[in-house]
Amino acid sequence: MSDTETLGVVGGGQLGRMLAEAAAPLGVEVVVLDPTPECPASPVARDQIVGEFDDEEGVRELASRADYLTYEIELADPDLLEAVGWEFDVPVHPDPETLRTIQDKLVQKEALREAGIPVPDFRQVDDREDLEAALDEFGYPVMLKAREGGYDGRGNVPIEDEADVGAALAEIEETTDGEGANAMVEEFVDFEREVSVIGAKGAGETATFPLGENVHREEILRETVVPARTDEAVAERAREVAEDVLDLLSGRGVYGIEMFKAPDGEISVNEIAPRPHNSGHYTIEGALTSQFEQHVRGVTGRPLGATDLRSPIAMANILGDIEERQPADLSGDEEILSHPDASYHWYGKHEVYPLRKMGHLTVIGEAESDTEELLRDARDLRDEVTFE
């Protein structure tokens, strides 16, 4: 192994930024491909190639400069990644075949169900007739999801009653550029809480981080608290399900595995991300190894790090609180910076728009800290900041 290796990353958003921050102490330089000039990762990465995530010339240049390839966004092209991996003899992780499975939510759910991993009931929706048949089967409410392209709540549309059907289909068609519904519908899960496990695959080993509990509004993650507010039996069951998911998918690196916890304690998988995940940001301050360092370790074939929790912790996302797109000018972050137990992560995005993820903060506690209190502190600090 040379003194310095290069990791090529398709995507230079906030995840690419934090990957580059974590890679440097391991002797790994990061080069990113991203369509936005001066993307969030550019100040901390070795270099940026400006190009679309599926730009053939850009991806080939990235592969020619890298010892390893990965991606921080599911909009990467698995066929192109596979081709350049062969052409330049560069390992691509997670495996492009995993990306193909994950990109299409219907294919993802079918693969999970076939492997015996618990998932909500679902069915394919290509048009209104399909949707109405699903509604006859599942009843109201249901969740209508674009099979591809949805992100941060976009492409996930709840249908509460018959009056929502037309607007829901129209929103999905807008997400898929008007190319028919190209969707799936899931039965409503009467869950008690949403939880997630950050899992990792290395060279012949796997590891999982402690169970986190997630709070969503408008289908966008707002807060995560760890340990999750549930019992050890539920945490163990979630870990077992996460291990089954890791066994199913191929390729090294980190996987964000979102789940529902039902009132009876049963766990079902909602969605999987083949990359570091927003619900794992707590690991930077909260775990012995961050999910970003773990991803770099896994992709580059290094041993995986310890995943033990340092202390109870709460994370809150800082989202755009304005009505129209504008330059990102944040105020009120002094409270975060002056709090002795808080850490602040600004993503370096130049523009803000409604509900865009602009940064996050964490609040750590002592070994016996009350997680409810940590969550309140994180929310209070987050609510002090504004872009207005």
N, C-alpha and C positions, 0 to 999 in steps of 0.2 A: 504494500500500500504506500503510495507516494505521500510526501508531506502535505500536499494540498490537492484535493480532488474537487471536481466541479459537478454540481447538481443542476441540471436544467429543469426548470419548472414552467409548465404551461399555465399561465395565469400569474398576474402580479398584483392582485388585490391585497386585502388585509391578511389573508392567510399566507400569501407569498411573502409578505413583509415579515410576519412572525416566523416563518420557516427560515428566512435568511438570517434573522437575529439568532435563532437557535443553532444554525449550522456553523456559524463562524467559530465558536469555541471548540468544535469538533474537527477543525481544519478543513472544512468544506466550504467552498465558495459557491454562490448561487447566481445563476443567470436566468432571467425570467423573460418570457414572451407574453406581451400584453398589448392590446390595441390602444390603450390610453397613454399618450406621452407623459412622462414623469408620473407613472403609476405609483400607488402607495408603496410598493416594494422597492422602487428605484433608489431611494436614498440609502438603503442598507444592503442591497444586492450588489454583486460585482459589476453587473451590467444588465441593461434591458434591451431586448430586441422588440421594436415596435411592429406589431402585426396582429391580425386576428388569431383567435385560438386555433382555428383550423386552416390557417394560411400555410400552404405547402412549403413555400420558400422559407418562411420564418421558422417553421418546425424543423426543416432540414438544417438550417443554420444552427438552431439550438442543439440539435443532436450532434452536429459536427464539433461542437465546443464542449460537450458534456461527457462525463464518465458514467453518469446515471441520468435517467429521465423520470419525471413524475408530473403530476398535475394537481392543481388546487381548485379546479372547477370542472364540473361535469360536462361543460360545453366543448371540451377537447374532443378531437376526432380519433376514435380508437383505431380505425383502419390506417390512418396516417401515422399514428404513433407506432403501430406494429410494423409498418413498412420501414420507417426510418430506424427503428430499433435493429431490424435485420441489416439494413444498408450500412449503418455505421457501427454495428456490433456494440450497441449500447443497451444495457438492461433497462426495461421500462416497468415501473412498479407504481401502484398495483397493476396487475396484468391487463392489457387492453381488453381481453375477453370479459374481465370483471366490469370494466367500464361499459361495455356493450350491454351487459345485464342490468346494471344500475341505471343507465340513462333512460331506459324505458320502464316506467313504473309498473306497467302490466307485466312485462317480462320478468322484472324483479320479483313481483309478488308470486308469479307462477313458479319461479325457481325456488322460492322459499317454501311455498306450499308443497311442492314435489319432494323437497328434502325433509318434510315433516316438521318444519319450523312453524309455530303458531302465528297466524296472520288473520286479520278481519276478513269476512267473506267479501268477495268482489266479483265484478264481471266487466267485460269489455263493452265500451260504448262508442259506436261509430256514427250514430245519428239519434234523432229524437225518439224514434221507435225503440231503439235499444235502451235508451234511458228510461222510457216509460215502462218497458218490460222489467227493468231492474227495480224501479220504484214499486211495481206490483209485487215483486219478490221480497224486497227489503222493507218497504214502507218508508215513512218519513220519520226523522231526517236522515239524509245520506250525505256523503262527501263526494263531489265530482272532481276528478283530478285530470289535468292534462297529462298524457303519457310521457311527453318530453318537454323540456324547456322551462318548466316551472321553477321558481327560485324565490326564497324569502316570502312565501305566502302567495306569490303570483302563480296562477294555474291550479290553485286549490279553492274550490267554491262550495260552501255548504248550501244544501237545498233543504229548507225547512218545511215547505209545503208546495202545493201545485203552482202557486203564483210565482215561485222562484225559478221554475224550470226554464222558461225562455231566456231570461237574463243570464242564467248560469251557463247555458249552452253558448250564448253569444260571447260571454267572457272567455270561455275555453277556446272558442274559435279564434278570438283575437290573440290569445297566447300562442296558438299554433299557426298564426298568419293566415287564418281563414281557410285552411285546408281540411275542412270537415271537422267533426268533433275530435277524433283521434284521442279518445279519453278512456277512463275507467271510472267506475263508481264503486265505492266501498260502503258497506253497511255502517251505521252509526255505532261507535263503540262507547258504551256507557262506562267510561273509565273513571277511576278515582283520582289518578294523577298521571302525568306524562313523565317518563323517566328515560334515561339514556345511559349506555355504557360505551366508553371509548375503548375500543379494542385495537390490538396491534399484532401484526405478523412479522416475524423476523426470519432469519435463515434457520429454519428448523425449530422455531419456538414461537409461542404466542404469549400475550400478556393482556390483562384487562385492568382498567382503572376503576376506582370505586364508583358505585351507582350514584348518578346525579338526578335531581328532580328539576324539571323544567316548567316554567310558566310561560304560556303563549297567549297572545291576544292578536286578533286579526291574522292568525296563522303565522305570526312572527315571534321568534323567541325574545322574551323580555328579560327573564332572570333564570339563573340556575343556582341551586343550593346543594351542597355536598357536606355530609352524607344526606341522601334523600330521606325525607320524613316518612319512613316506613320501617318495617321490621327486618331482621336479618334473614328470615326465610325468603322474603320477597327479593332481597338483594342477591341472595344465592341463586334463586331461580332465574333472575335476570342475567346473572353471570353465566349460567349454564346455557341459556338461549344465545347469548352473545358468542360463546365458544362455538356453538353449532353454526352460527353465521360465519365465523372466521374459517371453520372447516369447509364450508361451502364455497367461499370465494377464494380466488387465486391471486397471488402476488403479494409482495411485502409492502409494509407501510401501515398507516393508521386508518381505522374505519370508525365513523360515528354511527352508532346503532340506536335509533330512536324507537321507543316502545310505549305501549299503554299498560298501565297496571289496573286491572279490574277490581271491584270491591271484594271479590272472593280471593284476591291475591294472584290470579292468573296473569301471565305476561303474554302479550302479542306484539309482533314487530310492526311498526308503522312504516319507517323508511330507513334506508342505509345510505351513507355518504362514504365513498372510497377515498377519504382524505381527512385531515384534521377538521373538526366540527365546532361550530359556535358553542355548543354545550360543553366542550372540553377546554374552553379558554381558562377555566378556573385552575387548570393544572400548572399554569406558569408559576403562580405563587403557592398553589395548594398541594402539589404533589412533588415527590422526589425527582421525577423526570417529567418535563412538560410534554404534552402531546406533539408539539412541534419538534422537539429534540427526538422524541420517540419515532416520529415519521422519518426523519433524516437517518437515524440509526437503522431503522428497518430497511429503507430503500437502498442504502449503501452497504448493506450486509454486515453492519456492526452489531454487537450484542445489544439486545433490548435493555432499557434501563428499568430500575425499580419503580413501581407504580403506587407505592404506599402514600396515603394522605398525610401531609404534614400537620394539618389542622383543619377543623371545620371552616368552611368558606362559602361566601355568596358572591355571585357575579351578576352584574346588571349591564345590559347593552345601552349605549348612548345612541339614540335614533334621531333622525331628522324630525323636528317638531314644527316645521313651517308648512305653508300651503303650496308654495311654488318653488321650482328649482332656483337656487341662488348661490353665490359664493359662500363657502363654509367659514363662518365667523362665529366661533363658540365663545360664550361668556358663562361665568359662574363656576368654572372648574377649580377655583381657588379652594373651595371647601373640600374637594377630593384631595388636593395636594397637601392640605394642612392636616388631614385626618391621619393619626399615627398608624392605623391598621389598614389603610386603603392604598391600593395601587391603581395607577391610571395608564391606560393604553389608548393613544390617539393614532388613528390609522392613516392620517396624512392625505385624506381625500380633499380635493380642491373645491368640489361642489357638494351641496347638500340638497336633498329633495325629500318629500314626505316619507317617513319611516325608513330612510336609508341608514344602514349601519355605519356609524361614523367612528365608533370607539367602544371601549368597555371599561368597567372598573371592577375591582374585587375588594372585598373586606374579609380579612382573616380573623379568627378567634383563637381562644385557648382550647385545650383538649376537651374540656367539658362545656364549651360555649353553647348557648342556646341558638340553634340555627334560625329560629324565628326572629330573634333579635338581630342577627347578622343580615338577614334578608331585609328587615326594616331599615337598617342602616344603609345598605346598598341602594335601596330604592330612594331613601331621603337624599343621599348624595347625588344620585342620578337626576333627581327631579330639580336640583338646584341649577343644572346647566341648561342652556337654551341657545338656539340659533336665531331667535327673533330679535 
